[in-house]
Amino acid sequence: MSVIIRGGTVVTADTSYKADVYCQDGKIVAIGENLEVPPSAERIDASGQYIMPGGIDPHTHMQLPFMGTVASEDFYSGTAAGLAGGTTTIIDFVIPSPQQSLLEAFEQWQGWAEKSAGDYSFHVAITWWDESVYEDMGTLVREHGVNSFKHFMAYKNAIMADDETLVKSFRRSMDLGAIPTVHAENGELVFQLQQEILSQGITGPEGHPLSRPPAVEGEAANRAIRIAEVMNVPIYIVHVSCKDSMDAITRARNEGQRVYGEVLAGHLVVDDSVYRHEDAEFAAAHIMSPPFRSKEHQSALWQGLQSGNLQTTATDHCCFCAEQKAAGKDDFTKTPNGTAGIEDRLAVIWDSGVNTGKLTINEFVATTSTNAAKIFNMYPQKGSISVGADADIVVWDPKGTRTISAKTHHQNIDFNIFEGRTVTGIPTYTLSRGKIVWANGVLDAVRGAGQYVKRPAFNPMFDALKRHGEVNKPTAVNRD
């Protein structure tokens, strides 16, 4: 099967130029002007449009068992919705229960993900620690292509990783050539604040942001960054939502530390007024952690993207419908945390970023695709328009418009946090491994067509550090 995309402007993270792009057998095989191709090749007219790498969402939770229920979006419906929005690859999270084998959990998630319509990869969470976790991390890196491990500093009495676990896991990650990722919220502070707020009679959704103020996130981000500094390991902070954690990242990067930050599309455009909405069901639909913040914090996040101190955009796509959210009707702490966005991320960031002059088109590609591919070692297979890369491509109409609504989206959820927003800039075609899966509003997702993407360890960087004696320095930390 082959496809030729003609007449468009190729846009990468580095440059833009006029060219045709020819794809065959799932790969990009030629880029240039007036390419000669077989008559049988399927043709796409991209005149007046951009040809960009398919989006990479480095933070999703499909089919996640969480807070007594299971996310309504499974790997098929979620990746299919992503394709409709121009996202061709996700990195989801394997989250073992405490005391569950990491390998057992990984196999469980692999089974769920076999129905994916788009490509997928996995981070694996470290939710507890003993010798078996130490060994399983090695197996995951060496045999299964996992090069990132997640740590929840929140959710006390559930999956929260304490400082001892962080120290041991960070050191093991460094030895293996993997990168730790962190959900930065001080879980003890959140727990105590939740109890105080409930004792004051505040039980509705407005209590959620009160129990997770910016300082709670900032403290955890700074603590994780400093632990990473001592362990000599790079670190990736997920869903940065406020100036407090943004400042911690910026300070560390200015000191030369290798710290990466991720921001969600929702945190860039949705503010905390949603929790004070007169409709409690509407407010509850927005409960996620960290919560949406004030416009002051949104400005700091945009500045983070513009300065390069935040490198990636994501969604934390984790869907719970109204019936599921109702579990917290009388106690906000029981409301399942999560919102959607995989279908809308690219359009929302283009509309609120590129169209306003906050981002260039090349920065858009970098922050929605290429940077994630580079940080998690998928580049140039993913995140690039280059010969030999996977033919994951979005043809983007900068003048096309769409009004976002739960009534018309492909996500398996009855609410949309971007409801009613009309965006300018939409995908007209999405190609996944060279197959046209979205064409002018028609989705042709195939159950099980997605492939698992292995991500090798960061051997060159880590080997260089070892040669300079910066890894395995004597410490008082035992591996168990």
C-alpha positions as CSV (number, residue, x, y, z in Angstrom):
1,M,0.0,0.0,0.0
2,S,1.3,3.5,-0.9
3,V,0.2,7.1,-0.4
4,I,1.5,10.3,-1.9
5,I,0.8,13.6,-0.2
6,R,1.2,16.5,-2.7
7,G,1.2,20.2,-2.6
8,G,1.6,20.8,1.1
9,T,4.3,22.4,3.3
10,V,6.2,20.0,5.5
11,V,6.6,21.3,9.0
12,T,9.0,19.7,11.5
13,A,10.3,20.9,14.8
14,D,13.2,22.5,13.1
15,T,12.1,23.8,9.7
16,S,9.3,24.2,7.1
17,Y,9.5,23.6,3.3
18,K,7.4,22.7,0.3
19,A,7.6,19.0,-0.6
20,D,5.6,15.9,-1.5
21,V,5.8,13.0,0.9
22,Y,5.6,9.4,-0.4
23,C,4.7,6.6,2.0
24,Q,5.0,2.9,1.3
25,D,4.5,-0.2,3.5
26,G,4.1,1.9,6.6
27,K,7.2,4.0,6.1
28,I,8.1,7.4,4.6
29,V,10.2,6.4,1.6
30,A,10.7,9.7,-0.3
31,I,10.4,13.5,0.3
32,G,10.8,16.0,-2.4
33,E,9.1,18.1,-5.0
34,N,7.3,16.5,-7.9
35,L,8.0,13.0,-6.8
36,E,7.3,10.3,-9.4
37,V,5.2,7.5,-7.9
38,P,3.3,4.5,-9.2
39,P,-0.2,5.2,-10.6
40,S,-1.7,2.9,-8.0
41,A,-0.6,5.2,-5.1
42,E,-3.4,6.8,-3.2
43,R,-3.3,10.5,-3.5
44,I,-3.9,13.3,-0.9
45,D,-4.1,16.9,-2.0
46,A,-2.5,19.0,0.8
47,S,-2.5,22.3,-1.1
48,G,-2.6,25.2,1.4
49,Q,-2.1,22.8,4.3
50,Y,0.7,21.5,6.5
51,I,2.2,18.0,6.6
52,M,3.3,17.3,10.1
53,P,4.4,14.3,12.3
54,G,1.4,12.6,14.0
55,G,0.9,13.7,17.5
56,I,2.4,11.8,20.4
57,D,0.4,11.9,23.7
58,P,2.9,10.9,26.4
59,H,0.3,10.7,29.2
60,T,-2.9,8.7,28.9
61,H,-4.8,6.3,31.1
62,M,-6.9,4.0,28.9
63,Q,-9.1,1.4,30.7
64,L,-7.6,2.3,34.0
65,P,-8.9,0.7,37.2
66,F,-9.1,3.6,39.6
67,M,-11.0,4.7,42.7
68,G,-13.4,1.8,42.7
69,T,-14.3,2.0,39.0
70,V,-12.7,1.6,35.5
71,A,-12.1,4.4,33.1
72,S,-14.8,4.4,30.4
73,E,-12.3,4.8,27.5
74,D,-10.6,1.5,26.5
75,F,-7.5,1.2,24.3
76,Y,-9.5,0.9,21.1
77,S,-12.0,3.8,21.5
78,G,-9.3,6.0,23.0
79,T,-6.7,5.5,20.3
80,A,-9.3,5.8,17.6
81,A,-10.4,9.2,19.1
82,G,-6.8,10.1,19.0
83,L,-6.5,9.4,15.3
84,A,-9.5,11.6,14.7
85,G,-7.6,14.4,16.3
86,G,-4.2,13.8,14.7
87,T,-2.6,11.8,17.5
88,T,-1.0,8.6,16.2
89,T,0.9,7.3,19.3
90,I,0.2,7.2,23.0
91,I,2.4,6.3,26.0
92,D,0.0,4.9,28.6
93,F,0.7,3.9,32.2
94,V,1.0,0.4,33.7
95,I,0.0,0.9,37.3
96,P,0.6,-2.2,39.5
97,S,-1.3,-2.6,42.6
98,P,0.8,-2.5,45.8
99,Q,2.6,-5.8,46.1
100,Q,1.7,-6.8,42.5
101,S,4.5,-7.9,40.3
102,L,5.5,-5.3,37.7
103,L,5.8,-7.9,35.0
104,E,2.3,-9.3,35.8
105,A,0.8,-5.8,35.6
106,F,2.7,-5.1,32.4
107,E,1.3,-8.3,30.8
108,Q,-2.2,-7.3,32.0
109,W,-2.0,-3.9,30.3
110,Q,-0.5,-5.5,27.1
111,G,-3.5,-7.7,26.9
112,W,-5.9,-4.7,27.2
113,A,-3.9,-2.7,24.6
114,E,-4.0,-5.4,21.9
115,K,-7.2,-3.8,20.5
116,S,-5.5,-0.4,20.0
117,A,-6.2,1.4,16.7
118,G,-3.0,3.5,17.0
119,D,0.5,2.8,18.2
120,Y,1.2,2.6,21.9
121,S,3.9,2.3,24.4
122,F,4.1,2.2,28.2
123,H,5.5,3.8,31.3
124,V,5.5,1.5,34.3
125,A,4.6,2.9,37.8
126,I,6.6,2.0,40.9
127,T,4.0,1.7,43.6
128,W,6.0,-0.3,46.1
129,W,9.5,-1.6,46.6
130,D,11.3,-4.8,47.3
131,E,14.0,-7.0,45.6
132,S,11.4,-8.2,43.0
133,V,10.7,-4.7,41.9
134,Y,14.4,-4.1,41.5
135,E,14.7,-7.2,39.3
136,D,11.5,-6.5,37.3
137,M,12.7,-3.0,36.4
138,G,15.7,-4.6,34.7
139,T,13.6,-7.1,32.8
140,L,11.2,-4.4,31.6
141,V,14.1,-2.3,30.3
142,R,16.1,-5.0,28.7
143,E,13.4,-7.3,27.3
144,H,10.3,-5.2,26.9
145,G,11.5,-1.8,25.7
146,V,10.3,0.2,28.8
147,N,12.6,3.1,29.5
148,S,10.5,5.2,31.9
149,F,9.1,4.6,35.3
150,K,6.3,6.6,37.0
151,H,6.1,7.7,40.6
152,F,3.0,9.0,42.3
153,M,3.8,11.3,45.1
154,A,0.1,11.7,45.7
155,Y,-2.7,9.2,46.7
156,K,-1.8,8.3,50.2
157,N,-2.9,4.8,51.4
158,A,-3.0,3.7,47.7
159,I,-0.2,4.0,45.2
160,M,1.9,6.8,46.7
161,A,5.6,6.4,46.6
162,D,7.5,7.6,49.7
163,D,10.9,9.1,49.6
164,E,12.6,5.8,50.2
165,T,11.0,4.3,47.2
166,L,11.8,7.4,45.1
167,V,15.5,7.2,46.1
168,K,15.8,3.5,45.3
169,S,13.8,3.6,42.1
170,F,15.6,6.7,40.8
171,R,19.0,5.0,41.4
172,R,17.9,1.8,39.7
173,S,16.5,3.8,36.7
174,M,19.9,5.5,36.3
175,D,21.7,2.2,36.4
176,L,19.4,0.9,33.7
177,G,19.3,3.9,31.4
178,A,15.7,4.7,32.2
179,I,14.1,8.0,33.1
180,P,11.9,8.5,36.2
181,T,8.7,10.4,35.8
182,V,6.8,12.0,38.7
183,H,3.3,13.0,39.6
184,A,4.3,15.8,41.9
185,E,1.8,16.5,44.7
186,N,2.6,16.1,48.4
187,G,0.3,13.2,49.3
188,E,0.5,13.7,53.0
189,L,-0.5,17.4,52.7
190,V,-3.3,16.5,50.3
191,F,-4.7,13.9,52.8
192,Q,-4.5,16.3,55.7
193,L,-6.1,19.1,53.8
194,Q,-8.9,16.9,52.6
195,Q,-9.8,15.9,56.1
196,E,-9.8,19.5,57.3
197,I,-11.9,20.7,54.4
198,L,-14.5,17.9,54.9
199,S,-14.6,18.7,58.7
200,Q,-15.6,22.3,57.7
201,G,-18.6,20.9,55.9
202,I,-17.2,21.5,52.4
203,T,-18.1,18.3,50.6
204,G,-18.8,19.5,47.0
205,P,-16.4,19.8,44.0
206,E,-15.2,23.2,45.2
207,G,-13.3,21.3,48.0
208,H,-11.1,19.6,45.4
209,P,-8.8,22.5,44.5
210,L,-8.8,23.7,48.1
211,S,-7.2,20.4,49.1
212,R,-4.5,20.6,46.4
213,P,-3.2,24.2,46.4
214,P,-0.3,25.1,44.1
215,A,2.2,25.0,47.0
216,V,1.5,21.2,47.5
217,E,2.5,20.6,43.9
218,G,5.5,23.0,44.1
219,E,6.9,21.3,47.2
220,A,6.7,17.8,45.6
221,A,8.2,18.9,42.3
222,N,11.2,20.5,44.1
223,R,11.7,17.5,46.3
224,A,11.6,15.1,43.4
225,I,14.0,17.3,41.4
226,R,16.5,17.4,44.3
227,I,16.3,13.7,44.8
228,A,17.0,13.3,41.1
229,E,20.0,15.7,41.5
230,V,21.5,13.6,44.2
231,M,20.9,10.4,42.3
232,N,22.4,11.9,39.1
233,V,19.4,10.9,37.0
234,P,17.3,13.0,34.5
235,I,13.7,13.5,35.6
236,Y,10.4,14.2,33.8
237,I,7.6,16.0,35.7
238,V,4.1,15.1,34.4
239,H,1.1,17.5,34.2
240,V,2.8,20.7,35.5
241,S,-0.2,22.8,36.4
242,C,1.1,25.9,38.4
243,K,3.8,28.5,38.7
244,D,5.2,26.9,41.8
245,S,6.3,23.7,40.1
246,M,7.2,25.6,37.0
247,D,9.6,27.7,39.0
248,A,11.2,24.6,40.5
249,I,11.8,23.2,37.0
250,T,13.2,26.5,35.7
251,R,15.5,26.9,38.6
252,A,16.9,23.4,38.2
253,R,17.3,23.7,34.5
254,N,19.1,27.0,34.9
255,E,21.5,25.2,37.3
256,G,22.3,22.6,34.5
257,Q,20.1,19.8,35.8
258,R,18.4,17.6,33.2
259,V,14.7,18.2,34.1
260,Y,11.8,17.9,31.6
261,G,8.3,19.2,32.1
262,E,4.9,18.3,30.6
263,V,1.8,20.4,30.5
264,L,-1.8,19.4,29.7
265,A,-3.9,21.1,27.1
266,G,-6.6,21.5,29.7
267,H,-4.4,23.3,32.1
268,L,-3.5,25.8,29.4
269,V,-7.0,26.9,28.7
270,V,-9.4,25.8,31.5
271,D,-9.3,27.7,34.7
272,D,-10.4,27.0,38.3
273,S,-13.7,28.8,38.0
274,V,-15.2,25.5,36.8
275,Y,-15.2,24.2,40.4
276,R,-17.4,27.0,41.5
277,H,-20.0,26.4,38.8
278,E,-23.6,26.4,40.0
279,D,-24.1,22.9,38.5
280,A,-22.3,20.5,40.8
281,E,-22.3,17.8,38.1
282,F,-20.5,20.1,35.8
283,A,-18.0,21.0,38.4
284,A,-17.4,17.3,39.3
285,A,-16.8,16.5,35.7
286,H,-13.6,18.7,35.9
287,I,-12.2,17.0,39.0
288,M,-8.7,15.8,38.1
289,S,-5.3,16.0,39.9
290,P,-3.6,18.4,39.9
291,P,-6.8,20.6,39.5
292,F,-7.3,23.4,37.1
293,R,-5.7,26.6,38.2
294,S,-6.2,30.4,38.0
295,K,-5.3,32.4,34.9
296,E,-2.1,33.6,36.6
297,H,-0.8,30.0,36.6
298,Q,-1.9,29.5,33.0
299,S,0.2,32.4,31.9
300,A,3.2,30.8,33.7
301,L,2.6,27.6,31.8
302,W,2.5,29.3,28.5
303,Q,5.8,31.0,29.4
304,G,7.2,27.6,30.2
305,L,6.4,26.3,26.8
306,Q,7.7,29.5,25.1
307,S,11.0,29.4,27.0
308,G,11.6,25.7,26.5
309,N,11.4,24.9,30.2
310,L,8.3,22.8,29.5
311,Q,8.9,20.5,26.5
312,T,5.8,18.4,25.9
313,T,2.0,18.7,25.9
314,A,-0.3,15.9,26.9
315,T,-3.8,15.2,28.1
316,D,-3.8,12.8,31.1
317,H,-6.7,11.3,29.2
318,C,-8.7,9.4,31.8
319,C,-12.4,9.2,31.2
320,F,-15.2,8.9,33.8
321,C,-18.8,9.5,32.9
322,A,-21.4,11.3,35.0
323,E,-22.6,8.2,36.7
324,Q,-19.1,7.3,37.8
325,K,-18.3,10.9,38.9
326,A,-21.5,10.7,41.1
327,A,-19.6,8.5,43.5
328,G,-18.3,11.7,45.1
329,K,-21.7,13.5,45.2
330,D,-21.5,13.9,49.0
331,D,-17.7,13.7,49.3
332,F,-15.4,15.2,46.7
333,T,-12.5,12.9,47.8
334,K,-14.5,10.0,46.4
335,T,-15.0,11.5,42.9
336,P,-12.9,9.6,40.3
337,N,-10.1,11.9,39.1
338,G,-9.8,12.3,35.4
339,T,-10.9,14.2,32.2
340,A,-10.6,13.6,28.5
341,G,-8.8,15.4,25.7
342,I,-6.9,13.1,23.3
343,E,-9.1,14.0,20.4
344,D,-8.9,17.7,21.0
345,R,-5.3,18.3,22.2
346,L,-3.7,19.3,18.9
347,A,-6.6,21.6,17.8
348,V,-6.8,23.3,21.2
349,I,-3.1,24.0,21.4
350,W,-3.0,25.2,17.8
351,D,-5.9,27.5,18.3
352,S,-4.8,28.9,21.7
353,G,-1.1,28.7,20.9
354,V,-0.3,29.2,17.2
355,N,-3.3,31.4,16.4
356,T,-2.5,33.8,19.2
357,G,1.2,34.0,18.4
358,K,2.3,32.2,21.6
359,L,3.9,29.3,19.6
360,T,5.3,29.1,16.1
361,I,4.2,26.2,13.9
362,N,7.6,24.5,14.5
363,E,7.2,24.9,18.3
364,F,3.8,23.3,17.9
365,V,5.3,20.3,16.2
366,A,8.0,20.1,18.9
367,T,5.7,20.3,21.8
368,T,3.0,18.0,20.5
369,S,5.2,15.3,18.9
370,T,8.9,15.6,18.4
371,N,10.0,16.4,21.9
372,A,8.2,13.5,23.4
373,A,9.7,11.2,20.8
374,K,13.2,12.5,21.7
375,I,12.8,12.4,25.5
376,F,11.4,8.9,25.5
377,N,13.8,7.6,22.8
378,M,11.4,7.0,19.9
379,Y,12.9,9.5,17.6
380,P,13.2,9.5,14.5
381,Q,10.9,6.5,14.2
382,K,8.3,8.7,15.7
383,G,7.9,12.4,15.8
384,S,9.6,13.2,12.5
385,I,8.9,13.6,8.8
386,S,12.0,11.9,7.4
387,V,12.9,9.0,5.1
388,G,12.7,5.8,7.1
389,A,10.4,7.1,9.8
390,D,7.0,5.5,10.5
391,A,4.4,7.1,8.2
392,D,2.5,8.6,11.1
393,I,1.4,11.9,9.5
394,V,-1.2,14.5,10.0
395,V,-2.3,16.8,7.2
396,W,-3.3,20.1,8.9
397,D,-5.7,22.7,7.6
398,P,-4.8,26.0,9.4
399,K,-8.1,27.5,8.3
400,G,-10.4,24.6,9.0
401,T,-12.8,25.0,11.9
402,R,-14.6,22.7,14.3
403,T,-16.8,23.3,17.3
404,I,-15.9,20.8,20.1
405,S,-18.8,19.0,21.7
406,A,-19.5,15.8,23.6
407,K,-22.3,15.3,21.2
408,T,-19.9,14.9,18.2
409,H,-16.6,13.8,19.6
410,H,-15.3,10.2,19.3
411,Q,-14.2,9.9,22.9
412,N,-16.2,7.4,25.1
413,I,-17.3,10.0,27.7
414,D,-20.4,12.1,28.1
415,F,-18.6,15.3,28.9
416,N,-16.0,17.5,27.2
417,I,-13.9,20.0,29.1
418,F,-13.6,22.1,25.9
419,E,-17.3,22.0,25.2
420,G,-18.5,24.7,22.8
421,R,-15.1,25.9,21.9
422,T,-14.7,26.7,18.2
423,V,-11.1,26.0,17.1
424,T,-9.4,27.1,13.9
425,G,-6.9,24.6,12.7
426,I,-7.9,21.0,12.4
427,P,-6.6,17.7,10.8
428,T,-8.0,16.8,7.4
429,Y,-6.1,13.6,7.1
430,T,-4.4,11.3,9.6
431,L,-2.1,8.5,8.5
432,S,-1.1,5.7,10.9
433,R,1.8,3.7,9.6
434,G,0.9,4.8,6.1
435,K,-2.8,3.9,6.3
436,I,-5.4,6.7,6.0
437,V,-7.4,6.5,9.2
438,W,-9.0,9.9,9.2
439,A,-10.1,11.7,6.0
440,N,-12.2,14.9,6.0
441,G,-14.3,14.0,9.0
442,V,-14.5,10.3,8.4
443,L,-12.8,7.9,10.9
444,D,-11.6,4.5,9.6
445,A,-9.9,3.1,12.7
446,V,-9.2,-0.6,12.8
447,R,-9.4,-2.5,16.0
448,G,-6.0,-4.1,16.7
449,A,-4.1,-2.2,14.0
450,G,-1.9,-0.4,16.5
451,Q,1.5,-1.7,17.3
452,Y,3.5,-1.7,20.6
453,V,6.5,0.5,20.4
454,K,9.6,-0.5,22.3
455,R,11.8,2.3,23.6
456,P,15.4,1.4,24.1
457,A,17.4,2.5,27.2
458,F,19.4,5.7,26.9
459,N,22.7,3.9,26.5
460,P,24.8,6.6,24.9
461,M,24.0,9.2,27.5
462,F,24.3,6.9,30.5
463,D,27.4,5.2,29.2
464,A,29.1,8.6,29.0
465,L,28.1,9.4,32.5
466,K,29.5,6.1,33.7
467,R,32.8,6.8,31.9
468,H,33.1,10.0,33.9
469,G,32.3,8.2,37.2
470,E,29.0,9.9,37.7
471,V,27.0,6.7,38.0
472,N,27.3,4.1,40.8
473,K,29.2,6.5,43.0
474,P,29.5,5.1,46.6
475,T,26.4,6.0,48.7
476,A,24.7,4.7,51.8
477,V,21.7,3.6,49.8
478,N,21.2,-0.1,49.5
479,R,19.4,-1.5,46.4
480,D,16.7,-3.2,48.5
